[in-house]
Amino acid sequence: MRRRLLLVLVALAAASPAEAAVDPPPSSARAVLVATGKGEVLYARNAARELPMASITKLMTAIVVLDRKRPGDLVTVRATAAAVGESSVHLQVGEKLTVRDLLAAALIQSANDAAFALAAGTAGDVSRFVGLMNAKARRLGLTHTRFVRPDGLDVPGHYSSARDILKLARTAMKKPLVRRLVARRSAKIGGGRSLFAWNDLLGRYPGLIGVKTGHTNAAGWCQVAAARRDGVTIYTVVLGSPSRARRNADLASLLAWGQDLFGRVQVVSRGQTYATSAIRLREDRLPLVAARAVSVVVRVDQSLVETVVAPGLVSGSVAAGARLGEVQVTQRRKVVARAPLVAARRVEEPGFGHKLSWYSERTLDEAGDLLEGVFGSVL
C-alpha cells in the first residue's frame, strides 16, 4: 500500500454533553456510598468504616444458601429458628417450607426466623453456616466485613462497610431468585402467610429494583438500594440514618443525584460530514458522512473524544454509500459509540481524456515552476 493511501487518524475533542453535575446532596447517615451497577464509585463518605448493617446481612445468607440449595428444596424448621424474635413470620418447629419461601420471608419481610431456618437447613447448624458466610466474604474481597449471625441482629463483632455492602449487593443481584424477590412489595408463602416489604421506596421511587433494608438499635436505619434508568443501574448504600424517614429521603436524593450524572446524548449525526478524502486526478474532495445516527448514555460531567478514521485519498470508481471509514466516540478511553463513514456521492473513474488533460496540466505547471526558479534566480 502506498503511503498516501494510509489511513489518517484525526482526534477531535468534543464538548461535554452537559454541565457538570452539582455536588451530592447532604446525608445524615454515618456512611454513604453511591456507585454504578458496574462498581464505579460516584460518591463515598466513610465508605470503609466498619459499622453494624442489621438485616442487610440477609443478602449474604441468601447467597450462601443458593450456592448450596435449590429453590424447591424443603427445609424443616428447628427450635433455634422458631425461637428467634423481633421481625419474623412465626415459624413453627417441625414445619416444612421450601427454600424459595424462606428466602422470600427473609428478603421481603426481613424475617429473622426464616434466616435461621435457612442457615440450619443448609449447613446443619447456625454456627457452621456463619463460618460459610465469612468464608464467602473473604472470597468476595469483603475486607471490612464479619458475620456472627445470619439475620443481622445486634451482636458484638458483626459489621460491614458501605463499600463491602456494595459488593455484597451486586453479588446477590446476580442471583435471579434474589433479583425477583427484592423487587417485590408483597408475596404469599407456605402456611398461608402474607409477606409485606420494609422497603418503602418500592413502588414510589421510579425504576427501583431492590435491594435490602435493615434496622436495629445499634445499626440505626440502613439500606442498600438500586434503581435503573436508561440502561444504567445506580446503587446507593446508607448506613446509620437516625430515622426511617431520613433514610428514605437520603436514599431518594442520592439515587437521583447518581442517575443525573448519566444522560442519553446523540454523539453521531446521520448525514453529517466527518471527513473529506482527496480524489485521485481531481481537484475536489469526497465528503465522508455518517451512515447512521448514534445515541448513547454517557457521563454528563465528563468530556467525549471523537476520533475519525478515513482514507487520505481515494482512487478509481467509488459508489455513493460505500464504506470508507469510521467515526468513534470515547469517554475515559473507552469506546462508547462508533458508526461507519460512507461516500456522500458517487465518484466516476476518470476517462483517458481526463487523465491526459490532468497530467498535461501538471507537466506544464511543473515546467513553469522550474523555469521561473531558474530565470528568477538569474535576474
C-alpha positions, 0 to 999 in steps of 0.5 A: 500500500502506498503511503498516501493511501494510509489511513489518517487518524484525526482526534477531535475533542468534543464538548461535554454533553452537559454541565457538570453535575452539582455536588451530592446532596447532604446525608445524615447517615454515618456512611454513604456510598453511591456507585454504578451497577458496574462498581464505579464509585460516584460518591463515598463518605466513610465508605470503609468504616466498619459499622453494624448493617442489621438485616442487610446481612440477609443478602449474604445468607441468601447467597450462601444458601443458593450456592448450596440449595435449590429453590424447591428444596424443603427445609424443616424448621428447628427450635433455634429458628422458631425461637428467634424474635423481633421481625419474623413470620412465626415459624413453627418447629417441625414445619416444612417450607421450601427454600424459595419461601424462606428466602422470600420471608427473609428478603421481603419481610426481613424475617429473622426466623426464616434466616435461621431456618435457612442457615440450619437447613443448609449447613446443619447448624447456625454456627457452621453456616456463619463460618460459610458466610465469612468464608464467602466474604473473604472470597468476595474481597469483603475486607471490612466485613464479619458475620456472627449471625445470619439475620443481622441482629445486634451482636458484638463483632458483626459489621460491614462497610458501605463499600463491602455492602456494595459488593455484597449487593451486586453479588446477590443481584446476580442471583435471579431468585434474589433479583425477583424477590427484592423487587417485590412489595408483597408475596404469599408463602407456605402456611398461608402467610402474607409477606409485606416489604420494609422497603418503602421506596418500592413502588414510589421511587421510579425504576427501583429494583431492590435491594435490602433494608435493615434496622436495629438499635445499634445499626440505626436505619440502613439500606442498600438500594438500586434503581435503573434508568436508561440502561444504567443501574445506580446503587446507593448504600446508607448506613446509620440514618437516625430515622426511617424517614431520613433514610428514605429521603437520603436514599431518594436524593442520592439515587437521583443525584447518581442517575443525573450524572448519566444522560442519553446524548446523540454523539453521531449525526446521520448525514453529517460530514466527518471527513473529506478524502482527496480524489485521485486526478481531481481537484475536489474532495469526497465528503465522508458522512455518517451512515447512521445516527448514534445515541448513547448514555454517557457521563454528563460531567465528563468530556467525549473524544471523537476520533475519525478514521478515513482514507487520505485519498481515494482512487478509481470508481467509488459508489455513493454509500460505500464504506470508507471509514469510521467515526468513534466516540470515547469517554475515559478511553473507552469506546462508547459509540462508533458508526461507519463513514460512507461516500456522500456521492458517487465518484466516476473513474476518470476517462483517458481524456481526463487523465491526459488533460490532468497530467498535461496540466501538471507537466506544464505547471511543473515546467513553469515552476522550474523555469521561473526558479531558474530565470528568477534566480538569474535576474 
